[in-house]
C-alpha cells in the first residue's frame, strides 16, 4: 500500500457550519469571479470542484482572515476538524508606498476608496506600480492542511478557497488585508485620509439638567407623550439598514442574510407601526382573528 493512500470516507455533519451560497440564485460579483479565475490559472480547476461540495454542505467550521494569512477549520471524517493554513505573500512597505504614489495621480479612484468602494479598475493601479493585487503565481501562496490527502489543494483547502471567493463578494477589501494592508492604510500613505473637522474632536455639548419635578420627568398620567416623532410611515424599502450594512462575513445560514431580513421586515413592519401608533393589533391583527 502506498504511503499516500487513504480510504475515501464520508465527512461528519457539521451543525452551524459556514455554507457556500453559490448555486442558490445568487450571482457572483466580479471579485469572486476574478479570484476563481486566478486559482484556475494556477491549474487548480479540477481540484476546486472537490471542495465545492464541502463548502455547500457547510463542512467549514471557521475561517479567520489576517494580514498575509488565512486559517480555517474544516470538518472531515475524523473526530477533530482539519486545520487549514493559507499564507499569502504580503506586499512590502516600499511596494505599498509605490501604490500610494500612483494613487495620488488618480483622484477618481481615490474618491471611490474614500467612499468605501473598491474600484473595478483597481488592478490597473497595481499594474502601474508593477505589482499584482491578486497572487500572481502559485508560489505567492503557501497552503497547508493536516489531512492525509497529499494533493494540494486538498478538498479542505479548496473549500476554504470557495468561501474566500464569496467573501470577496461581500467585502472586496479582504484581498487588501490578505496582501498585508488595508484601505485606510493606503489612503493614509497617499495623504488622502478623510478629514473631519481638521482632525480635531468636537467638544461635547453640556448636558441639559433634569427636571426637578418627577411628574414632569416621567409624564403625568393621561397627559400622553409629546408629539415629537414627526410623520410615521412604513419605509418604501424593506430592510434598508441591513442592506446598507451588508451580509455577515462567512454567513452560516441556509438562506442569504439580506433576503431573509427583507421578508422579516415586510412581515413585522405593519405590526410595528400599529404598536407605535397605539392601535393594538390594528388591521393586520383583526384579519387573523
N, C-alpha and C positions, 0 to 999 in steps of 0.2 A: 504493500500500500504506500502511495506517495505521501511524503510529509505534508504536502499541501492539500491532501484530500480531506474533505469533511462531508458528513452526511447532510443533505438538504433537510430542513425541518420547518415546521410552521411556527411563526413568531407568536409569542404570548400576547393576548389582547391587552390594550392599554386603556385605562379609564382617564378621560380628560387629556389625551394626547393632542399635540398640535397637528391639525389636519390641513392638507392641501385643499385649496378652494378652486383649483383649476378643474375644468371639465364640468362645472356646475352653472353654466351660463354666464360665467364671469370672463370678460375679455382681459387679456394680458396687456399691460402697458408697454410702451416702447422699451422701458428699462429692463423689465423681466425678459422680454424677447432678446434684447441685446446680451444680457447675461447668459442666457441659454445658448445663444449663437457663439459666444466666446468659448464656452465649455465644449460645445460640439466641434469647434475649430481645433480643439486640443485632441480630437479623436475620442471623445467620451460619449458620443451619441448613444450607442447601444447600451453602454453601462448605465447611463442616466435612466433608461427605461426600467432597469432593475430596481431603482429606488423610488420610482414614481408610485408604485402600488403601496410601498411602505409609507410614503408621505400621505397618500389618500386615506389609508387606514388609520392614521393617527399614531403611528409607532414611534414618532419622535417625542420624547418626554420633555426635553428642554433645549433651548438654543440661547446662547449668550454671545452677543457681538461686541468685541472690544477693539481697541486700536491695533490693527495688524493681526488679529486672531479671532477665530470663531470656535467656540467649544459647544458641544452638544452631547446629549444622552439619547441613545436610540435603543428601544426595546427589541431584542431579537427573541430567540427561542430559549435562551438561558434565563436563569432567575434574575440576575443583575443586568441592567442595561449596558450596552456597549458604549465606550467613551470615544467620541469623535473630536478630533482637533484639526482645524483648517488654518494654517498660517499663511498670511498674505504679505508679500513684500511691501513694507512701508516706504513711502517716499521720504527722502532725506529732507532736513530743514532747508538746505540750499535748493532742492528741487521745488519745494513749496514756495520759496521766495521767488523763483523764476515764474511760477504760475501767477503769483500775486502781481509781479511786474507786468505780465501780459494782461492781467485783468484790468489794470488801471486804464489801459487804452481801449477798453470795451465797456462803455457806460451802460449800454442796454443790457448786457449780460450781468453787470454788477447790480443793476436795478432789480433784476429778477432774483438774484441771490439775496439781496437785502429784503425782498418781499417774501423770502422763504420758499421760492420756487426754483427747481433745478432746470436750467435752460437745456433745451433739447440739443443744442449745438455745443454743449459743454466740452465734448470730446475735441472740438476744434481748438479750444483754449489749451488743452493738454498737448495736442499735437504741435501747436505753435511754440510750446516750450520743450518740444522733443520728448514728451512724456506720454504715458497712456493712463487713462482713468481706470479702465479695467485691466486685469492682469494681461500682459502682452504675450506671455508664453507660459507653458505649463510649469516651468521652473520658478515662476513667480509665486506659486502656491506649494505649500508643503502639507500634505494630508496624512493623518494617522488615525487608524481605528484598531482597537484591541480585539476585534473579532478574528476567527480562524480563517477567514477568506483572504487569500493572498492578492486578489485583484484590487487594483486601485484606479478609480474609486470602487469600493465595495457598495453594496446596496444601502448600507447605513450612511456612508458619506454622500452617496448620490441623493438620498432622501433629504439630507440637510441642504445640498445644492438646490434642490427643487424649492424648498421652503425659503431659502435666501432670495431666489428669484422673485417669489411672491412678495417678500418683504420689500424689495425694491419698488414694487407697485405702490405700496403704502408710503414708503419714505425713501426716495432715491438717494438721499444724503447718507444712507447707511454705507454706500460704497466709499464715500469720503472717509468715514470712520475706519473702514477696513484698510484703507490706504494710509492711515496714520494721522488724520487730521479731521477737521470739521468745517462746516460752512462759516461759522463765526471766526475760526482761526484764519482762514484765507482772507476774509474781509478785513480782519484786523491787520494782517501783514500788508494788505494793499492800502491801509489807511482809509477804509470805506465803512467803518462801523456806523451804524445808525446813531445819530446824535440825538440826545434827549435833554433839552434844557441846558445845553452846553456842558453836559456831563455832571451837572450839579443836581443834588437831590432837593426836591421842593420841601420846604418846611411844612410840617403837619399843621393843619388848621386847629386852633384851640377848640376843645370840646365845649358844647353847649351845656350849661348847668341843668340838672334835672329839676323838674317842678317840685316845689315844696309841698304842694297839696297832693296826697296819694291818689285822690279821686281824679285829679287832672291827669296824673301819670297813667293810671290803669283804665281810665274812662268810666264815666258814670253809667249805671245800669239803664238801658233803654235809650241812651244817647246815640248809640251807633258810632261806627268808626268814620272819621272824616274821609270824604271822597277825594283821595289824592292819587288814585291809580290811573286816572285818565280813562280812555276808551279801552275796554277789554274785548278781544275777539280771538277766535281760533286762527293761528297763523296759516297763511296760504301754503307754505312749505312745511311739510311734516318733518320732524327731527332735524331742524336746521342746525342746532348746536352739535349733535353727533356728526352730522355731515361735515361741519367745519373742522371738528377735531380729528376726523378720520377714524379708520379702524384701529383696533388694538394690534400691537406688534405680535406676530406669531399667534394669531387667533385660534382658539381651541374649540370653538363651537361647530355644530353641524351645519349651520347656515351662516351666511355673511352677516357681519355685525350691523352695518348700516341699514340694509333692507329689513332686518328684523326689528330694528328700532323704529323705522318708518311705520311699520304695521302697528307696533305698540303705541306710538304717538297718536296715530289716527283713531285707535280704539279708545284711548284714555282721554283725549282732548275734550270731547263733549261732556263727559262726566266731570272732568276737572273744571270746566267752565261753569257748569251748574253749581258745583260746590263753591266756587269763587263768588258767584252772584247770589249765593244763599238760597238757591231754588231746590235744594234737596236732590232727589234723583232726576228731576226735570223730565224732559220729553223722552230722553233715552231710557230712563228708568221706567217710565209709565208703559212703554212698549213691551217691557219684559214682564209686566205683571199679569 
